[in-house]
Amino acid sequence: MLGPRSPVFAMTVLLSLAACGGGRPPPPPGPTPAQVQAAQAAEKLKMYDQLRSGDKIDLAAEIGNDIVTRFAGTPAADEVAKTLPELQQRAKVAGETRRLERLWTYQETAAGKGKQYHASIHAKGSPNTEGPQRVALLIRHHPEWGQSTYLMRDEAGFACARDCSLTLRFDGGKVERWAATIPPTGEPAIFIDKNEALVARLLKSKTLSIDTEWKDQGKKTLEFDVAGLQAAKLPAVKK
């Protein structure tokens, strides 16, 4: 029989105490799903603020939309919601500006003793491939011939009376008659005589429509989205 002073008895008591809760305390509970989501949203908010302050509005708007969509209800989503609508509107305007600018093509080629510059835009609905339906408005600056503005087709060209003129409307406004010239050398083009005045108007306009008559297809109204014309890319043009 074991007595209270027996070593075996003492060891048995210690083991019993350990079994009754005398070991290490349990680990603290981990973060809740809501806390994890809030932390992730907070990290994305830092990125959103950096992009916005760096004026990278397209990327900022994309990150901001992700925050308010995937992390709705978090403090970060509430914070983003204060600035996101205005940022999205700015991104939309900037995207439209880029789209309009890409409608114009600028070219520089050797010509005589100098360089010839072209700015051109195709009419709305013009096909991308060559053919009788494709027509463009061009602004040309030639080192010898100076500046000219004209419509060019791929094929048959334009018809015009002896007192040649074209009907123009800027931004859907009033009808204006502009003197025009069919080139005597036979190119499928028609020149607008007051070219410097036309360029000045284009730089202030969003749209231009021109009523024309084609040799092979009769009357046609051409529509151009001209708002993306960049004055800085028009060498020697009076503005």
C-alpha positions, 0 to 999 in steps of 0.5 A: 500500500502506498503511503502519502510520503511514497515517491510513487504516490507523489508522481501519481499526484503530479500526473493527475494534476497535469491531466486536470488542466495544468498544461499549456493554455489553448491558442488564441482564436484566428481571425474571422472571415469578416476580418480577413475580408476587411484586411484584404480590402484595406490592402487594395485601398492602399493601391487604389489611393496610390493609383488615384494620386498618380492620375492613373485613373483607368487602373484606379477605377478598375481597382475601386470597382473591385473593392466595392463589388467584392468587399462590400460592407467593409470600411475600405469599400465605404471609403472608395464609394466616396470617390469612385463615381467621379473617378469612373466618369473621368475614366470614361471621358479619357477613354472617349478622348483616346478613341477619338484621337485614334480615328486620326492618322498622321504621316510624314513622308519625303517630298521634293526638298522637304517633308510632306505631312498628312492628317487623315480621318475616314468617314463614319462607316467607311470600310477598312479595305480599299474600294469605292465606298472608302473616303477620307478627309485629309489635311496636307502640308506640302513643302512646295504647294503649301497647305490643302484640305480635301476629300479623297476616294479610292476610285471614281471620285466626285462630281461638282458643278462649274460653280463648285461648292460643298455643304458643310455642317459643324456639330449639327449646326446651320448649313454652310456653303464652302467653295470647292475645286475638282483637281484638273489632274484627275485624282478622285478628290475634291478640295475645300478652298478655304483650307486654313479656315476649315482646319481652324473650325475642325479644331473647335468642332466635334462632328462634321458632315459634308454633302457630296455627289459621287460620279458613280453613286450620286449624292452622299452625306459624309459624317466625320467625328473630328474631335480628336484632331490634335493641333500639335500634330499639324506642322505649319498649320495656322490655328 
